Amino acid sequence: MSDLILASASPRRAELLRQIGVRFEVHPADIDETPLPEESPEHYVERLAREKALFMARQYPDRVIMGSDTSVVQGGVILGKPESSEQAVAMLQALSANTHQVMTAVAVAWGEQCRSRVVVTSVTFRALAAEEIQAYVLSGEPMDKAGGYGIQGLGGIFVSGLEGSYSAVVGLPLTETAALLAEAGYPVWQNWPSSKERQT
């Protein structure tokens, strides 16, 4: 079985795929990520995931391609990656003592087909002190992450509640990803080592 192509440069998505035993190559898709006028956040993340998968599928028509996208949404507004320390502080202040949504889409393209799913997870932050926001921003962790935080890193201490998929908040909904790959004829469990293989 040929390796999957991950059309994303996200190290977190790559780590999650390795976690479930998927062999893959990374070929990030270069697409325009500008939201369309009046586009809903849910439609936006699904469109980008599909465009990433289809972009690479045109270059590798005989391979299974996976694209994904994640957005942090508060009050219907997409919070992207902060472009400055000041913007990161403002995002974290807005998320403090509030509940927001993390929308992650995954798309798998093979042959003439492309199927996708969107997972929406509600994440609640406790109240954040100004000093810890500043310390977190100084750590540099917020700067490459949607919404200005990483639940799998230092920012995990800010989360007081989660309803939905933890892995989707990190960057890839594993249950839905495995289901889509199985539909594409790429069941992830077929790559799992047996206990005998582990002993040799």
C-alpha positions as CSV (number, residue, x, y, z in Angstrom):
1,M,0.0,0.0,0.0
2,S,1.6,3.3,-1.0
3,D,2.0,6.0,1.6
4,L,-0.6,8.6,2.1
5,I,0.2,12.2,1.2
6,L,-0.5,14.8,3.9
7,A,-1.2,18.2,2.2
8,S,-0.3,20.1,5.3
9,A,2.9,21.4,7.0
10,S,1.4,21.2,10.5
11,P,3.7,19.2,12.8
12,R,0.8,18.6,15.1
13,R,-1.2,16.8,12.3
14,A,1.8,14.8,11.4
15,E,2.3,13.7,15.0
16,L,-1.4,12.7,15.3
17,L,-1.2,10.6,12.1
18,R,1.9,8.9,13.4
19,Q,0.1,8.2,16.7
20,I,-2.5,6.1,14.8
21,G,0.1,4.2,12.8
22,V,-0.3,5.9,9.4
23,R,2.6,6.0,7.0
24,F,2.7,9.2,5.0
25,E,4.7,11.8,3.1
26,V,4.3,15.6,3.7
27,H,3.6,17.7,0.6
28,P,2.0,21.0,1.8
29,A,-0.6,22.5,-0.6
30,D,0.0,26.1,-1.7
31,I,-3.6,27.5,-1.8
32,D,-5.2,30.9,-1.2
33,E,-6.7,30.8,2.3
34,T,-8.6,34.0,2.0
35,P,-12.2,33.6,3.3
36,L,-14.9,34.2,0.8
37,P,-17.4,37.1,1.3
38,E,-20.2,36.0,3.8
39,E,-18.6,32.6,4.2
40,S,-19.4,30.8,7.4
41,P,-16.4,29.6,9.5
42,E,-17.6,26.0,9.1
43,H,-17.8,26.2,5.4
44,Y,-14.4,28.0,5.3
45,V,-12.5,25.2,7.1
46,E,-14.2,22.5,5.0
47,R,-13.5,24.3,1.8
48,L,-9.8,24.8,2.7
49,A,-9.4,21.1,3.7
50,R,-10.9,20.0,0.4
51,E,-8.9,22.5,-1.7
52,K,-5.7,21.3,-0.1
53,A,-6.5,17.6,-0.8
54,L,-7.6,18.3,-4.4
55,F,-4.6,20.5,-5.1
56,M,-2.2,17.7,-4.3
57,A,-4.5,15.1,-5.9
58,R,-4.0,16.7,-9.3
59,Q,-0.2,16.3,-8.8
60,Y,-0.4,12.8,-7.5
61,P,-3.5,11.2,-9.1
62,D,-2.7,7.7,-8.0
63,R,-2.2,8.4,-4.3
64,V,-4.5,9.0,-1.4
65,I,-4.3,12.6,-0.3
66,M,-5.4,14.2,3.0
67,G,-6.0,17.9,3.6
68,S,-7.1,19.5,6.9
69,D,-7.8,22.9,8.3
70,T,-8.5,24.3,11.8
71,S,-10.1,27.5,12.9
72,V,-10.8,28.9,16.3
73,V,-14.1,30.8,16.3
74,Q,-15.5,33.1,18.9
75,G,-18.9,34.8,18.4
76,G,-18.9,33.8,14.8
77,V,-15.5,35.4,14.1
78,I,-12.5,33.4,13.0
79,L,-9.4,34.0,15.1
80,G,-6.4,33.2,13.0
81,K,-2.8,32.9,13.9
82,P,-1.6,36.1,15.7
83,E,0.6,38.3,13.7
84,S,2.2,40.1,16.7
85,S,2.6,39.7,20.4
86,E,-0.1,42.4,20.9
87,Q,-2.5,40.5,18.8
88,A,-1.8,37.3,20.7
89,V,-2.5,39.1,24.0
90,A,-5.8,40.4,22.7
91,M,-6.9,37.0,21.5
92,L,-6.1,35.4,24.9
93,Q,-7.9,38.2,26.7
94,A,-10.9,37.6,24.5
95,L,-10.9,33.8,25.2
96,S,-10.4,34.3,28.9
97,A,-13.4,33.1,31.0
98,N,-15.3,32.4,27.7
99,T,-16.3,29.4,25.6
100,H,-15.3,29.3,21.9
101,Q,-15.5,26.7,19.1
102,V,-12.7,24.9,17.4
103,M,-13.7,23.8,13.9
104,T,-11.5,21.2,12.2
105,A,-12.2,19.8,8.8
106,V,-10.5,16.8,7.2
107,A,-10.8,15.9,3.6
108,V,-9.5,12.7,1.8
109,A,-9.2,12.6,-2.0
110,W,-8.6,9.5,-4.1
111,G,-9.3,8.8,-7.7
112,E,-12.2,11.0,-8.7
113,Q,-13.6,11.2,-5.2
114,C,-13.1,13.7,-2.3
115,R,-15.0,13.3,1.0
116,S,-14.8,15.6,4.0
117,R,-16.1,16.0,7.5
118,V,-16.1,18.9,9.9
119,V,-15.8,18.5,13.7
120,V,-16.9,21.3,16.0
121,T,-15.6,21.2,19.6
122,S,-16.5,23.7,22.3
123,V,-13.6,24.8,24.5
124,T,-14.0,26.8,27.7
125,F,-11.1,28.9,29.2
126,R,-10.9,29.8,32.9
127,A,-10.2,33.4,33.7
128,L,-6.6,34.2,32.8
129,A,-4.4,36.6,34.8
130,A,-2.6,39.3,32.8
131,E,0.7,38.0,34.1
132,E,0.2,34.5,32.8
133,I,-1.0,35.8,29.4
134,Q,2.2,37.8,29.1
135,A,4.3,34.8,30.2
136,Y,2.6,32.6,27.6
137,V,3.1,35.1,24.8
138,L,6.7,35.5,25.8
139,S,7.1,31.7,25.5
140,G,6.4,32.0,21.8
141,E,3.9,29.2,21.8
142,P,0.9,31.2,20.6
143,M,2.5,32.6,17.5
144,D,2.0,29.7,15.0
145,K,-1.4,28.6,16.4
146,A,-5.0,29.4,15.4
147,G,-6.6,31.4,18.2
148,G,-3.2,32.0,19.8
149,Y,-2.9,28.9,21.9
150,G,-2.0,25.2,21.8
151,I,-4.1,22.8,24.0
152,Q,-1.4,20.2,23.8
153,G,1.3,22.5,25.1
154,L,1.7,25.1,27.8
155,G,-1.8,26.5,26.9
156,G,-3.4,23.3,28.2
157,I,-3.6,24.8,31.7
158,F,-6.0,27.5,30.4
159,V,-8.7,25.0,29.4
160,S,-11.3,24.3,32.1
161,G,-13.8,22.4,29.9
162,L,-14.0,20.6,26.5
163,E,-17.0,19.2,24.8
164,G,-16.2,17.2,21.6
165,S,-12.9,15.9,20.1
166,Y,-9.6,16.7,21.9
167,S,-7.6,15.6,18.9
168,A,-9.6,17.9,16.6
169,V,-8.5,20.8,18.8
170,V,-4.9,19.7,18.5
171,G,-5.4,19.7,14.7
172,L,-7.0,16.4,13.4
173,P,-10.1,14.5,14.5
174,L,-8.8,11.0,14.7
175,T,-12.1,9.1,14.6
176,E,-13.3,10.9,11.5
177,T,-9.9,10.8,9.8
178,A,-9.7,7.0,10.2
179,A,-13.2,6.6,8.9
180,L,-12.5,8.7,5.8
181,L,-9.2,6.8,5.1
182,A,-11.1,3.5,5.4
183,E,-13.6,4.8,2.8
184,A,-10.6,5.5,0.6
185,G,-9.5,1.9,0.9
186,Y,-6.8,2.8,3.4
187,P,-7.8,1.4,6.8
188,V,-5.2,2.5,9.3
189,W,-5.3,-0.6,11.4
190,Q,-3.7,-2.6,8.5
191,N,-0.4,-0.8,9.2
192,W,-0.4,-1.6,12.9
193,P,2.5,-3.9,14.1
194,S,1.6,-7.2,15.7
195,S,3.0,-8.0,19.1
196,K,5.2,-10.6,17.5
197,E,6.8,-7.9,15.2
198,R,7.4,-5.8,18.3
199,Q,9.4,-8.6,19.9
200,T,11.7,-9.2,17.0
